[in-house]
Amino acid sequence: MSGKPVVLRKRAQHDIDEAVGYYLAEAGPTVALAFVDALEDARRSIGELPAIGSPRYALELDIPGLRVRSAGRFPYLIFYVERETEIEVWRVLHGARDIPSRMMELREN
């Protein structure tokens, strides 16, 4: 199965860069690399089966089509929307953060 390409919005890439920087500083390169690998695995899954993610936040935040999937064993959530030709990753956020306020930043930009 080939699936759709999964593209990162600028804000999602920034989220990932921050998380990788944190893991590098606090846990070392092995854990940071494992995090990147977990994101890549999730990205492949999302591209092949976009409906794999939960629509929970779509309802809560009133963002049609928004889905969320975990980043494997890491406490990060990947927020994305399926488009006709691709999957857009909007944010990659730590699950313990204030998700609604972080996601609303998208509407303000």
C-alpha positions as CSV (number, residue, x, y, z in Angstrom):
1,M,0.0,0.0,0.0
2,S,1.5,3.4,-1.0
3,G,-0.9,5.8,0.7
4,K,-0.7,9.6,0.7
5,P,2.3,11.7,1.4
6,V,2.4,13.1,4.9
7,V,3.7,16.7,5.0
8,L,4.6,18.8,8.0
9,R,3.3,22.3,8.4
10,K,5.9,24.8,9.7
11,R,4.5,24.8,13.2
12,A,4.6,20.9,13.4
13,Q,8.3,21.0,12.3
14,H,9.0,23.5,15.0
15,D,7.2,21.3,17.6
16,I,9.4,18.4,16.5
17,D,12.6,20.4,16.6
18,E,11.8,21.5,20.2
19,A,11.0,18.0,21.3
20,V,14.2,16.6,19.8
21,G,16.2,19.3,21.4
22,Y,14.7,18.5,24.7
23,Y,15.4,14.8,24.4
24,L,19.0,15.5,23.3
25,A,19.6,17.8,26.3
26,E,17.8,15.7,28.9
27,A,18.1,12.1,27.8
28,G,20.8,11.9,25.1
29,P,21.1,11.1,21.4
30,T,19.8,7.5,21.7
31,V,16.5,8.6,23.1
32,A,16.2,11.5,20.7
33,L,16.8,9.2,17.8
34,A,14.2,6.7,19.2
35,F,11.7,9.6,19.3
36,V,12.4,10.5,15.6
37,D,12.0,6.8,14.7
38,A,8.7,6.7,16.5
39,L,7.5,9.8,14.7
40,E,8.5,8.3,11.3
41,D,6.7,5.0,12.1
42,A,3.6,7.0,13.0
43,R,3.9,9.1,9.9
44,R,4.0,6.0,7.7
45,S,0.9,4.6,9.5
46,I,-1.0,7.9,9.0
47,G,-0.1,8.0,5.3
48,E,-1.3,4.5,4.7
49,L,-4.4,4.6,7.0
50,P,-5.4,8.2,7.7
51,A,-8.5,7.1,9.6
52,I,-6.3,5.4,12.2
53,G,-6.3,8.6,14.3
54,S,-9.0,9.6,16.7
55,P,-11.4,12.4,15.8
56,R,-11.8,13.3,19.5
57,Y,-10.2,16.7,19.2
58,A,-12.1,17.5,16.0
59,L,-15.3,17.5,18.0
60,E,-13.9,19.2,21.0
61,L,-12.2,22.0,19.1
62,D,-14.6,22.2,16.2
63,I,-12.0,21.6,13.6
64,P,-13.5,19.3,10.9
65,G,-11.3,16.4,9.8
66,L,-8.8,16.8,12.6
67,R,-7.4,13.5,13.8
68,V,-4.8,12.6,16.4
69,R,-2.4,9.7,16.8
70,S,0.2,9.0,19.4
71,A,3.9,8.9,18.7
72,G,4.5,5.3,19.9
73,R,5.9,5.0,23.4
74,F,6.5,8.7,23.7
75,P,4.0,11.1,25.3
76,Y,3.5,13.1,22.1
77,L,0.4,13.5,20.0
78,I,0.4,14.1,16.2
79,F,-2.5,16.2,15.0
80,Y,-3.3,16.0,11.3
81,V,-5.9,16.5,8.6
82,E,-6.4,14.4,5.5
83,R,-6.6,16.4,2.3
84,E,-7.4,15.1,-1.2
85,T,-3.8,14.5,-2.2
86,E,-1.9,14.5,1.1
87,I,-2.0,14.4,4.9
88,E,-1.1,17.7,6.7
89,V,0.5,17.4,10.1
90,W,-0.6,20.5,12.0
91,R,1.1,20.0,15.4
92,V,3.1,17.5,17.4
93,L,2.4,18.2,21.1
94,H,3.2,16.7,24.4
95,G,0.1,15.0,25.7
96,A,0.3,16.7,29.1
97,R,0.1,20.2,27.6
98,D,-3.0,22.3,27.3
99,I,-4.0,20.9,23.9
100,P,-7.0,23.1,23.2
101,S,-5.1,26.3,23.8
102,R,-2.1,25.1,21.7
103,M,-4.4,24.0,18.9
104,M,-6.2,27.4,18.9
105,E,-2.9,29.1,18.2
106,L,-3.5,27.8,14.6
107,R,-6.6,29.8,14.3
108,E,-5.0,32.9,15.5
109,N,-2.2,32.7,12.9
